[in-house]
């Protein structure tokens, strides 16, 4: 069971009143894993020629669950720090990611930061332990969903996507 809190602010002749209300919901989706295939990628070089902050990548991939077709992943990433900038490790750019999983019973929205090499390949850290991003919402069976998505890159370029809802 999860608890949702609604905050309502009302102004009454210059005086603000704040009300908190709680309601419970037992509609937390069940955790699951799926596999997104190796993505089809389009890179958009903005600003200075070559890799530079502001470069944009869009991609999509087929999603399977238990070896059966299960939907499509649509995504985009924006280069926000080049290697060595703003804490990005040498050789790795920092990207802001947004992912949408379009599944038979709804969509799941995911956002967060991730490191990639500047040629777009996934660094060894993502191959070994996976990378976590926030599940920020959804529709249908996933309406109001939140939690953590862990994406682990497989040797063939596909990714195991583990959804942990809270």
C-alpha positions as YAML, in Angstrom:
chain: A
units: angstrom
residues:
- id: 1
  name: UNK
  ca: [0.00, 0.00, 0.00]
- id: 2
  name: UNK
  ca: [1.33, 3.43, -0.79]
- id: 3
  name: UNK
  ca: [0.25, 6.73, 0.72]
- id: 4
  name: UNK
  ca: [-0.44, 9.71, -1.47]
- id: 5
  name: UNK
  ca: [-0.51, 13.18, 0.03]
- id: 6
  name: UNK
  ca: [-2.39, 16.05, -1.53]
- id: 7
  name: UNK
  ca: [-1.44, 19.60, -0.61]
- id: 8
  name: UNK
  ca: [-4.02, 22.35, -1.09]
- id: 9
  name: UNK
  ca: [-3.28, 26.03, -0.50]
- id: 10
  name: UNK
  ca: [-6.15, 28.50, -0.34]
- id: 11
  name: UNK
  ca: [-5.98, 32.26, 0.10]
- id: 12
  name: UNK
  ca: [-8.81, 33.76, 2.12]
- id: 13
  name: UNK
  ca: [-8.65, 37.56, 2.17]
- id: 14
  name: UNK
  ca: [-4.87, 37.61, 2.33]
- id: 15
  name: UNK
  ca: [-4.61, 34.73, 4.82]
- id: 16
  name: UNK
  ca: [-3.29, 31.47, 3.48]
- id: 17
  name: UNK
  ca: [-4.68, 28.20, 4.71]
- id: 18
  name: UNK
  ca: [-2.86, 24.94, 4.10]
- id: 19
  name: UNK
  ca: [-4.63, 21.61, 4.15]
- id: 20
  name: UNK
  ca: [-3.06, 18.18, 3.93]
- id: 21
  name: UNK
  ca: [-5.04, 15.13, 3.06]
- id: 22
  name: UNK
  ca: [-3.90, 11.55, 2.66]
- id: 23
  name: UNK
  ca: [-5.40, 8.79, 0.67]
- id: 24
  name: UNK
  ca: [-4.13, 5.27, 0.23]
- id: 25
  name: UNK
  ca: [-3.92, 3.33, -2.98]
- id: 26
  name: UNK
  ca: [-3.17, -0.32, -3.53]
- id: 27
  name: UNK
  ca: [-2.55, 0.15, -7.25]
- id: 28
  name: UNK
  ca: [1.27, -0.04, -7.15]
- id: 29
  name: UNK
  ca: [2.27, -2.05, -10.24]
- id: 30
  name: UNK
  ca: [4.15, -5.29, -9.75]
- id: 31
  name: UNK
  ca: [7.91, -5.18, -10.32]
- id: 32
  name: UNK
  ca: [9.05, -6.82, -13.55]
- id: 33
  name: UNK
  ca: [11.94, -7.10, -15.99]
- id: 34
  name: UNK
  ca: [11.91, -6.80, -19.76]
- id: 35
  name: UNK
  ca: [14.53, -6.57, -22.49]
- id: 36
  name: UNK
  ca: [14.85, -3.69, -24.93]
- id: 37
  name: UNK
  ca: [16.64, -4.63, -28.13]
- id: 38
  name: UNK
  ca: [19.66, -2.82, -29.50]
- id: 39
  name: UNK
  ca: [18.27, 0.66, -30.26]
- id: 40
  name: UNK
  ca: [17.94, 2.36, -33.64]
- id: 41
  name: UNK
  ca: [19.71, 5.69, -33.07]
- id: 42
  name: UNK
  ca: [19.64, 9.14, -34.71]
- id: 43
  name: UNK
  ca: [22.27, 11.62, -33.56]
- id: 44
  name: UNK
  ca: [21.81, 15.37, -34.00]
- id: 45
  name: UNK
  ca: [25.01, 17.45, -33.86]
- id: 46
  name: UNK
  ca: [24.22, 20.94, -32.55]
- id: 47
  name: UNK
  ca: [26.58, 23.84, -31.93]
- id: 48
  name: UNK
  ca: [30.26, 23.16, -32.61]
- id: 49
  name: UNK
  ca: [31.09, 20.40, -35.09]
- id: 50
  name: UNK
  ca: [31.75, 17.08, -33.35]
- id: 51
  name: UNK
  ca: [30.81, 16.22, -29.80]
- id: 52
  name: UNK
  ca: [29.69, 19.23, -27.77]
- id: 53
  name: UNK
  ca: [27.22, 20.10, -25.02]
- id: 54
  name: UNK
  ca: [23.74, 20.29, -26.53]
- id: 55
  name: UNK
  ca: [24.17, 17.34, -28.91]
- id: 56
  name: UNK
  ca: [20.95, 15.37, -29.01]
- id: 57
  name: UNK
  ca: [20.21, 11.69, -29.66]
- id: 58
  name: UNK
  ca: [16.84, 10.01, -30.21]
- id: 59
  name: UNK
  ca: [16.31, 6.28, -30.29]
- id: 60
  name: UNK
  ca: [13.77, 3.47, -30.19]
- id: 61
  name: UNK
  ca: [13.88, -0.26, -29.56]
- id: 62
  name: UNK
  ca: [11.55, -3.23, -29.45]
- id: 63
  name: UNK
  ca: [10.74, -4.46, -25.93]
- id: 64
  name: UNK
  ca: [10.20, -8.13, -25.06]
- id: 65
  name: UNK
  ca: [9.12, -9.83, -21.86]
- id: 66
  name: UNK
  ca: [9.66, -13.54, -21.34]
- id: 67
  name: UNK
  ca: [10.84, -13.70, -24.96]
- id: 68
  name: UNK
  ca: [7.54, -12.34, -26.33]
- id: 69
  name: UNK
  ca: [6.88, -8.91, -27.92]
- id: 70
  name: UNK
  ca: [5.85, -6.49, -25.17]
- id: 71
  name: UNK
  ca: [6.05, -2.96, -26.57]
- id: 72
  name: UNK
  ca: [8.41, -0.24, -27.71]
- id: 73
  name: UNK
  ca: [10.96, 1.95, -25.94]
- id: 74
  name: UNK
  ca: [11.25, 5.54, -27.20]
- id: 75
  name: UNK
  ca: [14.04, 7.69, -25.81]
- id: 76
  name: UNK
  ca: [16.13, 10.79, -26.07]
- id: 77
  name: UNK
  ca: [19.38, 11.92, -24.53]
- id: 78
  name: UNK
  ca: [20.99, 15.34, -24.37]
- id: 79
  name: UNK
  ca: [24.73, 15.83, -23.75]
- id: 80
  name: UNK
  ca: [24.94, 18.11, -20.69]
- id: 81
  name: UNK
  ca: [28.64, 17.70, -19.72]
- id: 82
  name: UNK
  ca: [31.64, 16.65, -21.78]
- id: 83
  name: UNK
  ca: [34.31, 14.34, -20.33]
- id: 84
  name: UNK
  ca: [36.02, 15.96, -17.36]
- id: 85
  name: UNK
  ca: [33.34, 18.68, -17.00]
- id: 86
  name: UNK
  ca: [30.99, 18.95, -14.02]
- id: 87
  name: UNK
  ca: [32.21, 15.68, -12.50]
- id: 88
  name: UNK
  ca: [31.95, 13.61, -15.70]
- id: 89
  name: UNK
  ca: [34.74, 11.00, -15.67]
- id: 90
  name: UNK
  ca: [37.47, 11.26, -18.29]
- id: 91
  name: UNK
  ca: [36.27, 9.71, -21.55]
- id: 92
  name: UNK
  ca: [32.59, 9.77, -20.58]
- id: 93
  name: UNK
  ca: [29.99, 12.40, -21.37]
- id: 94
  name: UNK
  ca: [27.07, 13.00, -19.03]
- id: 95
  name: UNK
  ca: [23.65, 12.81, -20.65]
- id: 96
  name: UNK
  ca: [20.18, 13.76, -19.47]
- id: 97
  name: UNK
  ca: [17.85, 10.91, -20.48]
- id: 98
  name: UNK
  ca: [14.12, 10.60, -20.97]
- id: 99
  name: UNK
  ca: [12.61, 7.18, -21.74]
- id: 100
  name: UNK
  ca: [9.04, 6.19, -22.58]
- id: 101
  name: UNK
  ca: [8.07, 2.52, -22.48]
- id: 102
  name: UNK
  ca: [4.92, 2.05, -24.59]
- id: 103
  name: UNK
  ca: [3.49, -1.24, -23.27]
- id: 104
  name: UNK
  ca: [0.19, -3.06, -23.89]
- id: 105
  name: UNK
  ca: [-1.36, -1.92, -20.60]
- id: 106
  name: UNK
  ca: [0.02, 1.66, -20.48]
- id: 107
  name: UNK
  ca: [3.17, 3.73, -20.61]
- id: 108
  name: UNK
  ca: [6.02, 4.18, -18.14]
- id: 109
  name: UNK
  ca: [8.05, 7.43, -18.08]
- id: 110
  name: UNK
  ca: [11.65, 7.40, -16.87]
- id: 111
  name: UNK
  ca: [14.14, 10.26, -16.44]
- id: 112
  name: UNK
  ca: [17.66, 10.70, -15.14]
- id: 113
  name: UNK
  ca: [21.34, 11.16, -15.85]
- id: 114
  name: UNK
  ca: [23.63, 8.57, -17.41]
- id: 115
  name: UNK
  ca: [27.21, 8.36, -18.65]
- id: 116
  name: UNK
  ca: [28.04, 7.28, -22.20]
- id: 117
  name: UNK
  ca: [31.18, 7.39, -24.26]
- id: 118
  name: UNK
  ca: [31.02, 10.23, -26.77]
- id: 119
  name: UNK
  ca: [30.62, 7.75, -29.64]
- id: 120
  name: UNK
  ca: [27.35, 6.67, -28.00]
- id: 121
  name: UNK
  ca: [28.49, 3.31, -26.68]
- id: 122
  name: UNK
  ca: [27.76, 2.31, -23.11]
- id: 123
  name: UNK
  ca: [30.71, 2.41, -20.69]
- id: 124
  name: UNK
  ca: [31.94, -0.64, -18.79]
- id: 125
  name: UNK
  ca: [30.29, 0.58, -15.57]
- id: 126
  name: UNK
  ca: [26.84, 0.16, -17.15]
- id: 127
  name: UNK
  ca: [27.79, -3.28, -18.46]
- id: 128
  name: UNK
  ca: [28.85, -4.51, -15.04]
- id: 129
  name: UNK
  ca: [26.33, -3.05, -12.57]
- id: 130
  name: UNK
  ca: [23.66, -1.24, -14.54]
- id: 131
  name: UNK
  ca: [22.50, 2.32, -14.24]
- id: 132
  name: UNK
  ca: [19.56, 3.61, -12.24]
- id: 133
  name: UNK
  ca: [17.07, 6.28, -13.27]
- id: 134
  name: UNK
  ca: [13.80, 7.45, -11.73]
- id: 135
  name: UNK
  ca: [10.41, 6.11, -12.79]
- id: 136
  name: UNK
  ca: [8.51, 9.41, -12.82]
- id: 137
  name: UNK
  ca: [5.02, 8.38, -13.89]
- id: 138
  name: UNK
  ca: [2.88, 6.47, -16.30]
- id: 139
  name: UNK
  ca: [-0.54, 5.88, -17.81]
- id: 140
  name: UNK
  ca: [-3.03, 3.02, -17.78]
- id: 141
  name: UNK
  ca: [-1.94, 0.26, -15.40]
- id: 142
  name: UNK
  ca: [1.10, 2.43, -14.51]
- id: 143
  name: UNK
  ca: [-0.78, 5.67, -13.73]
- id: 144
  name: UNK
  ca: [1.00, 7.46, -10.90]
- id: 145
  name: UNK
  ca: [3.86, 4.94, -10.93]
- id: 146
  name: UNK
  ca: [7.18, 5.81, -9.37]
- id: 147
  name: UNK
  ca: [10.29, 3.93, -8.38]
- id: 148
  name: UNK
  ca: [13.61, 3.00, -9.97]
- id: 149
  name: UNK
  ca: [14.53, 1.55, -13.36]
- id: 150
  name: UNK
  ca: [17.86, -0.29, -13.49]
- id: 151
  name: UNK
  ca: [19.16, -0.72, -17.06]
- id: 152
  name: UNK
  ca: [21.95, -3.24, -17.62]
- id: 153
  name: UNK
  ca: [23.56, -3.54, -21.05]
- id: 154
  name: UNK
  ca: [23.96, -7.05, -22.40]
- id: 155
  name: UNK
  ca: [26.82, -8.23, -24.64]
- id: 156
  name: UNK
  ca: [24.59, -8.09, -27.76]
- id: 157
  name: UNK
  ca: [23.68, -4.40, -27.20]
- id: 158
  name: UNK
  ca: [20.23, -5.14, -25.79]
- id: 159
  name: UNK
  ca: [19.39, -3.93, -22.28]
- id: 160
  name: UNK
  ca: [17.72, -5.71, -19.40]
- id: 161
  name: UNK
  ca: [15.27, -3.21, -17.90]
- id: 162
  name: UNK
  ca: [14.34, -3.96, -14.27]
- id: 163
  name: UNK
  ca: [11.37, -1.96, -13.00]
- id: 164
  name: UNK
  ca: [11.19, -1.59, -9.20]
- id: 165
  name: UNK
  ca: [8.00, 0.25, -8.28]
- id: 166
  name: UNK
  ca: [7.52, 1.80, -4.83]
...
